[in-house]
Amino acid sequence: MRISLVVLCGLSISWVFPQSVEADVQANSSISAVTVYPDSARITRTTTLNLPAGETKISLPGLPLQMDTNSLRVAGTSTTAVSLGSVQLAEQLSSEAVQARERQLEAEIRRWQEKRQEVADTKTRAEQQLAFIRATGLQPTSKEETAQGAQRLPLNQWQQAWQTLETATAEAQAKVRAADKTLQEFDKGLTQLQEQLEQIATGETSNRTASLYVKAAEASQLTLSLSYQIPAANWTPVYEAELDSNTGQLQFKTQAAIQQNTGEDWANVPVKLSTLRPTASASLPELNSWVISLYEPQPMPTRSAVAEMAADIAMPMSPAPAEPRAAIRQQKARPITLSEENSALMTGNYNAEYQVPGLLTLSSGSDTRRVTLGSQTLAAKLQLSSAPRFDPRAILTTEASYQGQAPLIPGIVALYRDGNFIGNSSLPELKPGELMKLAFGEDDRVKILFQPTPEKTTPAGLLSNRKRLDYSYRVTVHNQHAEARSVKLYDAIPVANTAEISVTPTGDQPSLKDIEHKQGVYAWIRDVSAAGQVEVNYGYSLSYPQDQSLSGL
């Protein structure tokens, strides 16, 4: 008979808390499954025990202190009818670290420190021996002491004295040298141990114990399952895009980098990766009335207030954090291509989950583990693109329709072109069917020259009170390939925010206007023959009242 226990969340419910129990059982649980989210993880622990008839208190120690107590759920199955009364969580204090690996490293560091101190004591004794030799006069420190020592010793004892001096001094000096070498090795080893400890240390010296109060009609075998949410674990997407410029095929691979510092080691457990974010707010923001009023001029600020504002403006801004860069893989030729096992995708109504193949082992605080979620081959449209006003390079860009079953989370993508690493870029969130736009570096066989012509100014005259400015540009594209190439040239012309300013495009008409709904952003598409060149001439004319000045040019 399999009876599921009542599922509870949170702490104990006092009205069902038993005053006394007939048996008290302690059971050790182990992690049996993990679901990793982008900002946390859900841990499932299981244990099986023999339950006597009657009321029993089951203690499950070793739960992490940083767990979200409100997320605790208890479930289980039994061979006979078993009911769950309440659940209580209690904090257990300890003088030692909770994490086993952390305790091991701390103990090992203490042993190394004790051994180091023994070597340091040996060095101190050897140094004291050398000091004693100098103090007794056997090792003279000056010519005067040498002469006085020679007068005190009979001639037949000189040889013995020198031999004694040499032997004692050499032994002490050898001990000092050996101690220095050993101390250096100890210091190096202690540094490595400290670095390992810093990577995994949680600083927790206490954990939680869950007490479950159950009642069984008769003796039963009970299998319990506890699950809870815990921070300090996450997974981030890592993408790879490899372009074959000859065929236009784009090999796109989705990977996940998993890391955790929960204080619990995951040993040979099934792991799922979910796109859900449990820590994000699950409710709508509250909206209040939006009140507007007419502007009332404020009084002029005092001299001190102006000085404070100037100081704030002059304060330097902190630089933006650098984008993380994906590690560069070295491509090695192999006779047989290594196949990768993809994760199984399970899509739900609101999120996607990936079942990592096999069982995963990941210690707390250890290095990041990377797994492959999936890969696909896309047909990419290749295009040489350039914004020559800002960068005259011709960049190889691609567009491909993303064909995955689940949306892509924003992340870093490592770019490879014909087997060569090009660099890293960022990938926005993409839904199935949307265009994936990537840039695969410079085409150094296409040269672009941007030449602005001098500005032409036409002042206002008798028939017009408006001033006119003319700007024009010439872009020359040289194709050094043995085949023709299509080049797309981007630029932007000014956009007026008032009817008093007139902007008129001049020269070659653009192939595309207001690209991506950005007013004034144009593109000119030209086919360049093999070993040939083309020119694009364009510009704009500005007209505005002569008694006004332009800003933004």
N, C-alpha and C positions, 0 to 999 in steps of 0.2 A: 504494500500500500504506500503510495507516495502522496504526502500531504504537504502543500506549500505553506510555509509560515507566513504570518501576517507581516507586511512590509511597513517599517516605521522609518521616519526621518527625524533627525535632530536628537535632542537629549531625552532624558527619562520623563515619563508621564507619571506624576506623583500619585494620581488616584488609583493606578494599578500597581504601584510599587509594593511588593510583598514584605510583610514584617519579618518573616522567617522562612527559611528554605530547608528542605530535607537533605540536600546534597550540594556540595560546592565543587565544581569541576573547572580546572584550568586547561585550556586548549591553545596550542600554538597554530597560528594560521600562516599561510604562505601566499604570495602574490600569484594568482592564476591567470589574470588577464589585465591588459592595460589599453585604454583608449586615450590617445594623445590629441590634444587640441592645439590651436596656434598659440594659446597663452596659458594652458594648464593641462592637467591629465586627470583621468578617472581611473582609480585603482580598484581592482576586485581581488579580495582575499577569500580563500576557502579553507575549510577544515572539516574533518569528519571525526565524530566521537560517538561512543556508546553512552546512551542516556538512560539513567534508571527511571523507574516509575515514580511519579510524584513531582513535587516542585524542585527545580534545580537552578542554581546560579552558575552560569557559564562565564568565565573570565577569559577574555581574549587580549593579552598584553601585546606591547610592541607596536602600537599604532602611532603614526607620526604626529608630533605636536602641531605642525603647521597645516594639518588637514582642515578642511571646511566642515565644522561639526554639523552645520545645518544641512549638509548634503549627504549625511550618512544614511544608508539604506541597508536593511537586513532582510534576507530571504533565505529559504532553505527547503529541503525535502527530508522526509523521514519515512520509516517503514510502518509506523503507527501514528495515530493522531497526536499531534503536538501543537500546543498553542503558545504564543509569545506574549508575555505580559508587558514588559517594559525594557528599555535600554538605557543604561547609564554610562556616561563617559567621565573618567577620572584621570587627573594628571598624576603621573608617577615621577617623583624627583629622584635624581641620581647624581653622584659626584663625578661620574665618567660620561664621556660622549655616548650618545645613543647609537650612532651608526657604527657597525662592527668594523668597517674598514678604517674609519676615523680613529677608533680605539686602538686598532692595530698599529697605525702609523704613530700615534702619540706614544704608545708603549715602546715602539722601535726607536723613536727619537730619544726617549729617556735612556734607553740602553746605550745608544751611541754616545749620548752626553756623558754617561757614567764612564764608559770606556775612554772617552777623550780626556776626562779628568784624570784618569789613572796615568795616561801618557803624559799629561801636563805635570803631574806630580813627579814622574820619573825624570822629566827634564829639569824640574826645580832642584831635585836632589843632585843631579849631575852638575848643575851650575853652582850649587853650594859646595860640592867637592872641589871644583876649580877654585872657588873663592878661598877655601881652606888651604889648598896647596899654595896659593899666593901668600896667605897670611902666615904660614909656617916658614916661609923663606926658601922652600925648596925650588920655587919657581921665581927667580929674581926678576924684578921689573925695571932695574936700572943698572948701570955699570958699577955704581958705588956699592949696591947690594951684592953684585957678583964678586967684587973684590973682598968685601967683608965675609961673604960665605966661604970664599976660598981660604981666607985666613983661619976660619973656625974649623974647617975640615982637614984632617990629615991627608997626605997625598995618596995613601993606599985606599981611601974611602971615596975619592972623587968619582971613580968609574961606577961604583955601586949607587952613589947618590944620583948621578945623571940617569942611570938606567931606571931607578925607582921613579924619578921625576918624569921621564919620558913615558913609562908604562902607565902611571896613574893619570897623567894629563891626557894621553891618547884615549884611554878608556872613557874618561869623563866627556871628552869632546865628541867621541863616537856616539855616546848616549844622547848628547844634545842634538847632533845631526839626525840621528835616527828618529828622535822624538819630533823634531821639526817636520820631517817628511811624513811621519804618521799623522801628526796634527793637521797637515794640509789635506791629507786624504780624508780624515774625519770631517773637516770643515766642508769639503766638497760633497761628501755623502750627506751630511746634515742639511746642506742647502737644497739638495735634490729632494730629500724627504720633506722638508718644509714646503717646497713648491708643490709636491703631491698633496700635502695636507691642505694647503690653501685652495687647491682646485676642488676638493670634495668636502671641506669643512662646512658644517652647518652651524656649529656652535651650540647645538641643542644638547642639553644634559638631562632632559626629561622627555617622556613620551606619554602616550595615553593608553589606558586600559578600558575596553568596552565590557560592561557587565550586562549579560542577557539573562532575564528571568523567564524561564519556560516551565511548562507543566505538561507532563506526559501521562497518558492513561495507563500505559505499561512500558516496560523496557523497550528501547528503540535505538536504532542506529540513525544518527542525525548528521546531515551534511549542511553546514552553514555557509552562507555567502555574504560577505560584507563589501560594500562599495562606497567610495567617498571621493570627493574632489580635492585636488591638491595643487598648489601653484609650483613654481620653480621647475616646470617641465614645459616643453613646447616643441613644435616642429615648424620649419620654415621651408618654403618651396625653393628649389634650386633648379634652374632650367639650363639646358644645353641646346643650341641650335647650330647645326653643321650644314653648310651650303655647298652643293656641288655646282660650281658656276658653269660647267659645261652642259649639264642636263637640266639645271634649274630645279633639281630636287632638294627639298629642305627636310633634313632629319631632325625632328624635334623631340627631345627627351625631357620628361618631367621627373624630378627627383625630390626627395624630402630629406632634410637634415634634422635629425632628432637629437635632442640633448635634454638632460635632466639632472637636477641637483636637489632632489626631494629628500635625500637622506635614506632612501630605500634602494637597494639593488634589484634590478630586474634580471632574473636569471631564467633563461629558456621559457619565455612566456609568449603567448600570441599577442600581437600588438595591432591595433587599428589606428588609423590616422583620420581625423574628422576635420572638416572645414568649419564646424560649428564653433562659436565663441561663447562658452557658458558664462564667462566673467563680464561680458558686455551687458549693458542695461537691457532688460527684457520688456520694458514698458515704454510707452510713448512719452515724450516730453510734455510737460504741462504748459499750456498757452494761456497768457493773461491778456487783458485789454491793451491795445497799442494806442496811446494817446499822443497826438501831435498838437503843437501850438505855434503861434506866430513868433518869429525871432525877435528877441529883445536885445539890443546891443549891450554888451557888458562894459563896465567902466575900464578905462585904460589901466594896464597893470603898472604897479609901482616899479621904481628902478631896481629894487632888490628882486622882484619877481621876474623882471626881464633878464637879470643876470643869471638867475636859477635856470630859466628856460634855455639860455645860451649854453650854460654848462651841460645841460642834459643833451642838447643837440651835438655838442662837441665830443661827448663821451663815445669812445670807439665801440663798435658793435663786435660781438664775439663771432668768430668764423663759423659757418655752418658745418655740422659734422660730416666727415668724409663718408661717401657711400661705401658699404662693405664690398669687397671684391672677392669674387669666387676664386678658389685656388686654380692655378694653371696646371692642367694635366699634360704630361709628356706623352706624345704619341709614339708608340713602339710598334714596329712591324712584326706581325705574328703570322705564321703559316695558317692558323685556324682562328677565325674570328670568335672571340669570347662572347657567348650569349648571356643575356641578363634576364633574370626572372622578374617579371612585372608583378606589381601588387594588384589584387583583385578589386575592382571598383564596384561599390554598392551605392547607388544613388537613391536618395530619399526625396520627399516632397520639398524639403527646405535646406538640405545640406548633402554633402557627398562624404562617403567613408571609403578608405582604402585598407584592405586587409594585407598587411605586410607578409610576404611569403615566408613560411617556416616559422621558427621560434627565434625570438630576439633576446640577446643578453646585453644589458647596458647598465654599468655600475653608476652609482650616483657620483656626479662630478667628473666623470670620465670624458674622453674625447667624444666629439660629435659622431654619430653613426648616420651614414647616408644610405638610403634605399631607393630603388627605382620604382616609381609609381606607374609609368607607362611611356610608350614612345609611338610615334607615328611619322609617316613620310608624307609630306605635303608638296603639292605642285606650286612653286613660287613664281611670281612674275618679277623679273629682274629689270631694274631701271637705274641708270646713272643719274645722280641728282647732285645739285650744288646750289649754294647760296653765295655767289661769288663776291658780293659786296663785303661779306664778313669772313668767308673762308673760300679761297679759290680752288680747293680740292674737289675732285669728282668722286663722290661717295657711292659705292654700290649698295643700293637699297632693294628690299624685297617686300612683296605683299603676298600673303597666303591666307586662305580661309582656314581658321582653326576648326578642326573636326572632332575635338574631344567630346566626351559624353558629359563632363562636368565643367563648370567654369574654372578658369585659372585664377589663382590668387596672385596679387601683385608680388613681384620678386625680382631677383637678379638673374640675368641670363648670360651665360658664357657663349661667346660667338666664335665659330670656327669656319674658315673658308678654305675649301680644298685641302683639308687636313691641317691647316695652320691656325694657331690661336690668334684671333684678331683683337679681342678685348672683352670688356663687360659692358652690358647695358641694362636698363631697367625695363621690365615688362608690366604694363598696366593690367588691370583685371579684364579678362576676356571671356565672353560667353560663346558657346558653340555657334559657329557660323559667322562670327565677327572676323574682321581682317586683322591679321597679325603683321605689324609693320616693324621691320628690323633693318639695321644698317650694318654692312659687313666690310667697312673700312674703305680705304682709298684705292682707286684705280690709277696707278702711276703712269699708265700709258695714255691717259687722257689729260691734256693740259688746258687749263682755262685761264684766260687773261682778262682782268676787269679794268677798264679804262674810263674814268669819269672825265667829261669835258668841262672846261671852265664855265662857271655860272654866268648867265647872261641876265643883266638887269635892264628893264625898260622903265624909266621914271614916268610919272604922270605928266600929261601934256594939257594943251588947251581944250582938247575934246574929251578928255577923260581925267578923272581925279583918282584913278586907281594905279597902283604900282604893280609891275609884273616881274616875276622871276622865272627863268627857264633853266631846267636841269636836264642833262642828257648823259647817257652812258652807252658804252660799247663793250660787248662781251664777245671774245673770240675763243672758240673751242677747237682744239687740235686733237684729232684722233690718230694715235700711232698704232692702233691695232690693225691686224690684217683683215678684219671684218668690220662691217658698219656697226655703229653704236647709236643708241637713242639716248639723248641727254635732256634732262629737265632742269631748267634754271629758275630759281626762286628769287623773288625780291618783293619789297613792299614800297608802295608810294604813300605819301601823306594822305590823311583823311581829315577833312575839315569838320569841326564841331559847331560851326556857325555858318549861316548863309552868306555872311559878308566875305567869306574866303571861298574862292573858286579854285578847284583842282581839276586840271584836264590832262589825262594821259596823252603822251605823244609817242611817235615812232612806231615800231612793230607792235601789232596788237597781241596781247597775251593769249595763250592757248586756254588757260584756266584763270578764273577770277574769283576773288573772295573765298580762297581755299579754306576748307574746314570752318566755314562761316566767319572767317576773319576778314573784315572789310579792308580792302587795300592790299591784300596779299595775293600776288599774281605769280603765274608760272608760264614759261615759254618752253615748248617741247620741240626739239629739233633732231632730225636724223643726220648723222655725220658719216659720210662714206669712209671706207678704209683709206688710211693715210691722208684723209682730207680735213677740211676745216670749214666752219660756218661762223657767221657773225650775227649777233642780235643787237639791234639798236633800239633803245627805248628811253623814255624820260617822262617828265611831267612839267606842266606850266602852272604857276601859282599867281593868282590875282587877288589883291586886297586893297582896302582904302589907304591912300598915301599918308594920312595922318595917324595910321595905326602901325604897330610893330607885330611881327610874327614871333611866336614861341614854339619850340618843339623841333625846329629844324636842326 
